[in-house]
């Protein structure tokens, strides 16, 4: 049995909506990047990605794009050098925002303890989502650079100050990813070389 708190404030409703929006932007970016990596070993290992193309990503139906954020991270997180406990926490909390916010934060369920203040959680989540959005924007910028270099069109790339900021944020996250793998003992000695073969030179 449970008793419900009062109706959420307008501020809380706004935070919940913004949290969902920024989470969807992160998912959109990661899905878009995945559509360019579907031809790599990471993409070919799973039939969900084998036929994914940028065109299908942009114009496909919801039925064509059913993968969850967690599945995208599992498939491409290591290739992009972004997998981390913090990213796992983020997509876990993304699912909480989408499915369990009312149960955890707005209902008083006997025998359970509330995890804390809902609006405070939402503000922190939005901040983390904004960070991951910047990481992925940096990764996407470097993928564009790599593609332009392959075609001899690098002179056409003109990064803004914001692009350069996102690239640096991505590179910091990538270095953190590699360090975590080393410290945790999950990375073989030659992983940096294998990763280098899977991502464009510009992303390192």
C-alpha positions in Angstrom: 0.0 0.0 0.0 1.1 3.5 -0.6 0.2 7.1 -0.1 1.1 9.7 -2.7 2.7 13.1 -2.1 1.0 16.2 -3.2 1.0 17.1 -6.9 4.5 18.0 -8.1 5.3 21.7 -8.4 5.6 23.4 -11.8 9.4 23.5 -11.2 9.6 19.8 -10.7 7.5 19.1 -13.8 9.8 21.4 -15.8 12.9 19.6 -14.5 11.4 16.2 -15.3 10.6 17.3 -18.8 14.1 18.8 -19.3 15.7 15.7 -18.0 13.8 13.6 -20.5 14.7 16.0 -23.3 18.4 16.1 -22.6 18.5 12.3 -22.2 16.9 11.9 -25.6 19.5 14.3 -27.1 22.3 12.0 -25.7 20.6 9.0 -27.1 20.1 10.7 -30.4 23.8 11.6 -30.6 24.9 8.1 -29.7 22.5 6.4 -32.1 23.7 8.8 -34.9 27.4 7.9 -34.2 26.5 4.2 -34.1 25.0 4.5 -37.6 28.5 5.5 -38.8 30.2 2.7 -36.9 27.8 -0.1 -37.9 30.4 -1.4 -40.4 33.1 -1.8 -37.7 33.7 -5.1 -35.8 31.7 -3.7 -32.9 28.7 -3.1 -35.2 29.0 -6.4 -37.1 29.0 -8.5 -33.9 25.2 -7.9 -33.4 22.6 -8.1 -36.1 20.8 -5.1 -34.7 23.5 -2.9 -36.1 24.5 -4.6 -39.3 21.9 -2.8 -41.5 22.0 0.5 -39.6 23.0 3.4 -41.9 22.9 7.1 -41.3 20.0 7.4 -43.7 18.0 4.7 -41.9 18.8 6.4 -38.6 17.5 9.8 -39.8 14.5 8.5 -41.7 13.7 5.2 -40.1 10.6 4.5 -38.1 10.5 3.9 -34.3 10.3 0.2 -35.1 13.7 0.4 -36.9 15.3 2.1 -33.9 14.4 0.1 -30.9 17.8 -0.2 -29.2 18.1 1.2 -25.7 20.8 3.6 -24.5 22.3 0.8 -22.5 22.5 -1.5 -25.6 24.1 1.3 -27.6 26.7 1.8 -24.9 27.4 -1.9 -24.6 27.9 -2.2 -28.3 29.9 0.9 -29.1 31.1 2.3 -25.7 34.5 0.6 -25.9 35.1 1.5 -29.5 34.4 5.1 -28.8 36.5 4.9 -25.6 33.7 6.3 -23.4 32.5 3.3 -21.4 32.8 4.0 -17.7 31.0 3.4 -14.4 29.8 6.9 -14.6 28.2 6.3 -18.0 26.6 3.1 -16.7 25.2 5.1 -13.8 23.9 7.7 -16.2 21.9 5.3 -18.4 20.6 3.5 -15.2 19.3 6.9 -14.0 17.9 7.6 -17.4 15.7 4.6 -17.1 14.7 5.7 -13.6 13.7 9.1 -14.9 11.7 7.5 -17.7 10.0 4.7 -15.8 10.4 4.9 -12.0 10.5 8.6 -10.9 7.0 8.6 -9.5 7.4 5.4 -7.7 10.7 6.3 -6.1 10.2 10.0 -5.4 6.5 10.8 -5.4 5.0 7.8 -3.6 5.3 7.0 0.1 5.6 3.2 0.1 5.4 1.6 3.5 8.6 -0.1 4.5 10.8 1.8 2.0 13.0 4.8 2.4 12.9 7.6 -0.2 16.2 8.0 -2.1 16.1 11.8 -1.4 14.7 15.0 -2.9 13.4 14.5 -6.4 14.2 18.0 -7.9 17.8 17.7 -6.5 18.2 14.4 -8.3 16.8 15.8 -11.5 19.1 18.8 -11.5 22.1 16.6 -11.0 20.9 14.3 -13.8 20.5 17.2 -16.2 24.0 18.3 -15.4 25.4 14.8 -16.1 23.3 14.5 -19.3 24.7 17.8 -20.5 28.2 16.5 -19.9 27.7 13.3 -21.9 26.1 15.3 -24.7 29.3 17.4 -24.9 31.4 14.2 -24.9 29.4 12.7 -27.8 29.5 16.0 -29.7 33.3 16.0 -29.4 33.4 12.4 -30.6 31.2 13.3 -33.5 33.3 16.3 -34.5 36.4 14.0 -34.6 34.6 11.4 -36.6 33.8 14.2 -39.1 37.4 15.2 -39.2 38.6 11.6 -39.7 36.1 11.2 -42.6 37.3 14.5 -44.2 40.9 13.5 -43.9 40.2 10.2 -45.7 38.7 12.1 -48.6 41.3 14.8 -48.6 38.8 17.4 -47.6 40.1 18.5 -44.2 40.4 22.1 -45.4 36.6 22.2 -45.4 36.5 21.5 -41.7 36.1 24.7 -39.7 35.6 24.0 -36.0 34.1 26.6 -33.7 35.4 27.4 -30.2 32.5 25.3 -28.9 33.5 22.3 -31.1 37.1 22.5 -29.8 35.8 22.6 -26.2 33.7 19.5 -26.9 36.7 17.7 -28.5 38.8 18.4 -25.5 36.0 17.1 -23.2 35.8 14.0 -25.3 39.5 13.4 -25.2 39.6 13.8 -21.4 36.8 11.2 -21.1 38.6 8.8 -23.6 41.8 9.1 -21.5 39.8 8.3 -18.4 38.3 5.3 -20.1 41.7 3.8 -20.9 43.0 4.6 -17.4 40.0 2.9 -15.8 40.6 -0.2 -17.9 44.2 -0.4 -16.9 43.5 0.1 -13.2 40.6 -2.4 -13.1 42.8 -5.0 -14.8 40.3 -5.6 -17.6 42.4 -4.3 -20.4 45.1 -6.3 -22.1 48.4 -4.6 -22.8 47.7 -4.2 -26.5 44.2 -2.6 -26.1 45.3 0.9 -27.0 46.7 -0.5 -30.3 43.5 -2.4 -31.0 41.4 0.7 -30.1 43.6 2.8 -32.4 42.7 0.5 -35.3 39.0 0.9 -34.7 38.7 4.7 -34.4 40.0 7.5 -36.6 43.5 8.8 -35.7 42.0 12.2 -35.0 40.0 10.7 -32.1 43.1 9.8 -30.1 
